[in-house]
Amino acid sequence: MREGPDIAHIAALIGDPARANMLTALMSGKALTVSELAEEAGVTIQTASSHLSKLDEGGLLRPRKQGRHKYFSLASDEVAHVLEGLMGLAAGSGYRRKRTGPRDAELRQARVCYNHLAGDMGTQMFDSLMAQGHLVLDGEELKLTDTGAAFASEFEIDVESLCKARAPVCRECLDWSERRSHLAGSLGRALLNRLEELAWAKRDQKTRVVTFSRNGAEEFKKLFPVK
């Protein structure tokens, strides 16, 4: 038998319905407690703790203690990237969570994918940055151009600090609802944070929906025009 990455083990960890619901809840980028994740999964706290231990051991979670509480978040952007891809695969195959709820349209319009903007407005941002020449694909690697760096700097993003960090500055993430790319990486995170700083957009931590103000939506369209 050939040796290689044990994808079956990771798939089994993600594939349990309760664990899948927990991981989906953490896609908001917010760290959650055991009791909060138990509620998301519809299980007891004891059962949730068992599931979280398995996810932690599998390298999918990052646990942190603060005071009396223990918080869990996704281990990395890589985990979020895989989950978003699985959501796209599930949506394309017709499989949907029963608790989708009435906010489907809002999630498709704009939502948080771990720490960056996804949905229709996320893909609009990506397409616009590509069309303006601020992002380019070099083989399979997404790169920020000089004009893109200038654009981000004018938007009051510290590009120099992003480039010095270990995390990738730009990264494609396949959007599960749009089936097109949106922008991940440290630049994607910085852009979403900047939209919030300007009060153009506000994220709902419980649902992952990102709501734009009327002025914010207008300014967004000016900044990220599409033909």
C-alpha positions in Angstrom: 0.0 0.0 0.0 1.3 3.4 -0.9 2.0 5.9 1.8 0.6 9.4 1.7 -1.6 12.0 3.5 -4.4 10.3 5.3 -7.3 12.2 3.7 -9.8 9.5 5.0 -9.0 10.5 8.6 -9.5 14.2 7.9 -12.7 13.5 5.9 -14.1 11.4 8.7 -13.4 14.2 11.2 -15.2 16.8 9.0 -17.9 14.3 7.9 -19.6 13.8 11.2 -22.8 16.0 11.2 -22.2 17.5 14.6 -18.6 18.3 13.9 -19.5 19.7 10.5 -21.9 22.1 12.1 -19.3 23.2 14.6 -16.7 23.8 11.9 -19.3 25.7 9.9 -20.1 28.0 12.9 -16.4 28.8 13.2 -16.3 30.0 9.6 -17.4 33.3 11.0 -13.8 33.8 12.3 -15.0 34.2 15.8 -13.7 32.0 18.6 -16.6 30.1 20.3 -16.9 28.3 23.6 -17.8 24.6 24.1 -21.4 25.5 25.1 -21.8 27.8 22.1 -20.5 25.1 19.8 -22.7 22.5 21.5 -25.7 24.6 20.7 -24.7 24.9 17.1 -24.3 21.2 16.8 -27.5 20.3 18.7 -25.6 18.1 21.2 -24.8 18.1 24.9 -21.7 19.9 26.2 -20.2 16.6 27.1 -20.6 15.3 23.6 -19.4 18.5 22.1 -16.2 18.3 24.2 -15.5 14.9 22.8 -16.0 16.1 19.3 -13.8 19.1 19.8 -11.0 17.0 21.3 -11.0 14.9 18.1 -11.0 18.0 15.9 -8.2 19.5 17.9 -6.1 16.3 17.7 -6.7 16.3 14.0 -5.2 19.7 13.7 -8.4 21.4 12.6 -8.9 23.6 15.6 -6.9 26.1 17.7 -8.0 26.0 21.4 -7.3 29.0 23.7 -8.0 29.6 27.4 -9.1 32.9 28.7 -10.2 33.1 32.3 -12.5 30.3 33.1 -13.5 29.7 29.5 -11.9 27.7 26.7 -12.4 29.1 23.2 -12.0 27.3 19.9 -11.3 28.7 16.4 -10.2 27.2 13.1 -6.6 26.3 13.1 -5.7 28.2 10.0 -6.8 29.8 6.7 -6.1 26.4 5.1 -8.8 24.7 7.1 -11.3 27.5 6.2 -10.3 27.1 2.5 -11.0 23.4 2.6 -14.4 23.9 4.3 -15.5 26.6 1.8 -14.6 24.2 -1.0 -16.6 21.4 0.6 -19.6 23.8 0.9 -19.4 24.5 -2.8 -19.2 20.8 -3.6 -22.2 20.1 -1.3 -24.2 23.0 -2.8 -23.5 21.8 -6.3 -24.6 18.2 -5.4 -27.9 19.5 -4.0 -27.0 18.7 -0.4 -28.1 21.4 2.0 -28.2 21.8 5.8 -31.7 21.6 7.2 -31.1 24.7 9.3 -30.3 27.0 6.4 -33.0 29.4 7.3 -34.4 32.6 5.7 -31.0 34.3 5.4 -29.9 32.3 2.4 -30.2 35.3 0.1 -28.2 37.5 2.5 -25.5 34.9 2.8 -25.2 34.7 -0.9 -25.0 38.4 -1.2 -22.2 39.0 1.3 -20.8 36.9 4.1 -17.7 36.2 6.1 -15.5 33.3 4.9 -13.4 32.9 8.1 -11.8 36.3 7.9 -12.5 37.7 4.4 -15.4 38.8 2.3 -17.3 36.1 0.3 -20.6 35.9 -1.6 -21.6 38.0 -4.6 -19.8 41.1 -3.2 -16.7 39.1 -2.5 -16.5 37.8 -6.1 -17.2 41.3 -7.3 -14.2 42.6 -5.4 -12.0 39.9 -6.8 -13.1 40.3 -10.4 -12.7 44.1 -10.1 -9.2 43.9 -8.7 -8.3 41.4 -11.5 -9.8 43.6 -14.2 -8.0 46.7 -12.9 -4.7 44.9 -13.0 -4.3 45.0 -9.2 -4.1 41.2 -9.0 -2.6 38.8 -11.5 -2.3 35.1 -11.7 1.2 33.8 -12.2 0.6 30.2 -13.0 -1.5 29.1 -10.0 -0.1 31.8 -7.7 -2.2 35.0 -7.1 0.0 38.1 -6.9 -0.5 41.7 -5.9 0.9 44.0 -8.6 2.6 47.4 -8.0 -0.6 49.2 -8.9 -2.5 46.9 -6.5 -0.1 47.7 -3.7 -0.6 51.4 -4.4 -4.4 50.9 -4.5 -4.4 49.1 -1.1 -2.1 51.8 0.4 -4.5 54.5 -0.7 -7.2 52.6 1.0 -5.1 52.9 4.2 -3.9 49.3 4.3 -0.4 48.7 5.5 0.8 46.6 2.6 4.4 46.6 3.7 3.4 44.8 7.0 1.3 42.3 5.0 4.3 41.5 2.8 6.6 40.9 5.8 4.2 38.5 7.5 4.4 34.8 7.0 0.9 34.4 5.8 0.2 34.7 2.0 -0.8 38.2 1.0 -3.2 37.1 -1.8 -5.0 33.8 -2.2 -7.9 32.6 -4.3 -10.8 31.0 -2.5 -13.5 29.3 -4.4 -16.8 30.8 -3.4 -19.4 28.1 -2.6 -22.4 30.2 -3.7 -21.0 32.0 -6.7 -18.7 29.2 -8.0 -16.1 31.9 -8.7 -13.1 33.1 -6.8 -13.1 35.6 -3.9 -10.0 37.1 -2.3 -8.5 35.3 0.8 -5.1 35.8 2.4 -3.9 38.7 4.5 -5.0 41.3 2.0 -8.5 39.8 1.9 -8.7 40.0 5.7 -7.3 43.6 5.7 -9.9 44.8 3.1 -12.8 43.4 5.1 -11.4 45.0 8.3 -11.1 48.3 6.4 -14.7 48.1 5.2 -15.8 47.7 8.8 -13.6 50.5 10.0 -15.3 52.8 7.5 -18.7 51.6 8.7 -19.5 50.6 5.1 -20.1 47.0 6.3 -20.9 45.1 9.4 -20.7 41.4 10.1 -23.3 39.4 12.0 -21.2 37.0 14.1 -24.1 34.5 14.5 -25.0 34.1 10.9 -21.8 35.2 9.0 -24.0 37.7 7.0 -22.2 40.9 6.1 -24.6 43.8 5.8 -23.6 46.9 3.9 -25.1 50.4 4.6 -26.6 52.2 1.7 -23.6 54.5 1.5 -21.2 51.6 2.0 -22.8 49.7 -0.9 -22.5 52.8 -3.2 -18.8 53.4 -2.2 -18.0 49.7 -2.6 -19.3 49.8 -6.2 -17.2 52.8 -6.9 -14.1 51.2 -5.5 -14.7 47.8 -7.1 -16.5 48.5 -10.4 -17.3 45.6 -12.7 -18.3 45.8 -16.4 
